[in-house]
Amino acid sequence: MGHKTILFPLVTVFILSCCGCGGGSGGNESSSAKTTSSVLAAGTAHAALLKSDGTIWVWGENTNGQLGDGSNENRVTPIQNSGFSGSVAVAAGSNFTVALKSDGTVWGCGDNSHGQLGDGTNISSNIPVQVQITTTDNILAKLTGVTTVSAGDGFAVALRNDGTVWAWGYNIHGQLGDGTIIDRNTAVQIAGLSGVVAIAAGSSDTIALKKDGTVWGWGSNSNGELGYELVNEQVFSLPHYAPVQVAGLSGVTAIAEGDRSTYALIKNGTVWALGANWNGQLGDGTTNDSNIPVQVSALSGVTAIAAGFRSNLALLGDGTVRAWGANWYGQIGDGTIADQPTPVKVVDLSGVVAIAAGNGFSVALKNDGSVWAWGYNDSGQLGDGTTTISSIPVQAVAN
């Protein structure tokens, strides 16, 4: 099958105060919840880095203007997106990028065919445009008070400082959680959610972490990534157009959502997963889907998780990284292109403080400020100045 048809965000989860960033692109620090990294993001075939000075640097595919530099030219090394200055968080989705600015507003660039830029149009833009809401008087107004954002496959989600969750873009699976399957080109509020401290958008589902350590989700649920229901004593994985609790998960401190699979980091440092498992992305040593959480094998002391397109990353407390799942392009980083149904160590990589997983490639930020990437590189998404695939980490060109 093709491997560039779907993507969702980075879903990284380690934030250090030394990064100089508030909030996060899929979570915040409330109640010890650490979710999507506010400083590093990976999309379909592009990546983004937020520096401590509030600037965002981008590289990779730009055919939809997702790099936001005013062009549609791919970039094989990082360049600055000047329209994202003053940012505190960044997220990357399927051919679009979202940034949270220090004033609580949200801006996006790239593909807008489903309204995922949230500006009230469906016109793609290669420069950042501001996310809006539609008032009861049918007037556009700025989305404000945002503390965290996450980007998925054609849609995005934001958590506001009043605890409400808002979403916009593609909604064919109910992933916006507004009770419909209607696309939205301005942000709409998701009803029935409170006490949320983190959010994560995937390919066709969205999940939220509450301060009580429970996980709630909505969307496709085609592979049991949101759990199951009993109907006439038969088990079904039904779609949900509004939030439902994901059974079997408690004590959760971080979340990630991939391609029809859900991941949770528990306070004891273990990782649990449910949903699709075609390439071993649940990490339990099998390729069997599961609509109940299963433990990712041989992982402990985890401080962060990231879910990509059927491959995943875990950051350990010692600064090393483990990876598992699909490995078509070497995105596992073990020097091979063999799928890995249990976690393996990413080679030649240490001192890592943030991770991001994209569509066939992975990215890591080290404590010295350098960025390293591995996997698919057809559009320059590894940032090393080439379009050469690498099954081991290579350093992105510094700027």
Beta strands, then each sheet from edge to edge (+ up, - down):
strand 1: 40-42
strand 2: 46-50
strand 3: 56-60
strand 4: 75-81
strand 5: 87-92
strand 6: 96-101
strand 7: 106-110
strand 8: 125-130
strand 9: 132-134
strand 10: 140-142
strand 11: 146-151
strand 12: 155-160
strand 13: 165-169
strand 14: 184-189
strand 15: 196-201
strand 16: 205-210
strand 17: 215-219
strand 18: 229-231
strand 19: 234-236
strand 20: 240-245
strand 21: 252-257
strand 22: 261-266
strand 23: 271-275
strand 24: 290-295
strand 25: 302-307
strand 26: 311-316
strand 27: 321-325
strand 28: 340-345
strand 29: 352-357
strand 30: 361-366
strand 31: 371-375
strand 32: 390-395
sheet 1: 1+ 2- 3+ 4-
sheet 2: 5+ 6- 7+ 8-
sheet 3: 9+ 10-
sheet 4: 11+ 12- 13+ 14-
sheet 5: 15+ 16- 17+ 20-
sheet 6: 18+ 19-
sheet 7: 21+ 22- 23+ 24-
sheet 8: 25+ 26- 27+ 28-
sheet 9: 29+ 30- 31+ 32-
end
